[in-house]
Amino acid sequence: TVVSNTDPQVETLLSLANEAGQELARSGPWEILVKEKTFTAVAQAVQTSAMATDFISFIDGSFYNRTSRRKVFGPITPQQWQREQATAVAAGIHDFFRVRGGDILITPDPTAGDTMAYEYVSSYWVDTDSDQTADATEWAADTDTSVLDERLITLSLIWRYLLRTDLPYQAWLALYNGEVEKALGRQGGAPMLRMDGGG
């Protein structure tokens, strides 16, 4: 057993493994961690149910008002938001959003009942019920598994442990960083780009 083990060495390894998984989840837009969030808009700037509880970052360009079939541009900066508030008309040409205080704000105010959606990177990287879907941010039971590459977590755990015990860790850290970069490059797919301008 690991999770309920009171051996200080095992407790340290579990803590470092959770730290490794959490850092790996934030190291890039892992396809397996990308989720979709939909919500029903209210007729005000602050959208109270719009932010996913496991949110790390937006997938750029994925925010849309599905009811009006319009893209919602952003996230915009505080300066751009204030400019929009100072110059906004009732129905602008474009819709914009930003995040402030943990809430999503949209301008101009959307129509109540509109369906909004965006994709985002989730902080959940642990599968607690063996359904291949991540639903937690750390291992809390010996039966928990990672949806991320466990080899990468192992490499991260090695350099973290070496650092913690004042042993040389730089080679393991370099190996880990290189493997993460390669793994991010291999995942998903990419559109074919043509140099002749054809479709």
PyMOL commands that set and color helices and strands:
alter all, ss='L'
color gray80, all
select helices_A, chain A and resi 8-25+31-33+78-87+150-164+170-186
alter helices_A, ss='H'
color red, helices_A
select strands_A, chain A and resi 34-40+46-47+55-58+64-65+70-73+95-100+103-107+115-122+126-127+145-146
alter strands_A, ss='S'
color yellow, strands_A
deselect
rebuild
show_as cartoon
